[in-house]
Amino acid sequence: VSYSFGNVPDAVRLLFTVDSESGEVRTAGPLDFEEKSKYIFRLEARDGGGLTGHCEVQIDVTDVND
């Protein structure tokens, strides 16, 4: 199974990465609560036989200053 972003804006691709083997999502850039407190995007899983599944990921950013 390989994992990738679904149809997501470029801004999401600049802030997050997805490991194609494990599906683990990590930050690729700094997140600013004041700018945006929640990110919702889709991930895609594809197997070797051509089947594809999708899931929705929601990341909530907390304000560490409060």
Secondary structure, 3 states (H helix, E strand, C coil): CEEEECCCCHHHHHHEEECCCCCCEEECCCCCCCCCCEEEEEEEEECCCCCEEEEEEEEECCCCCC
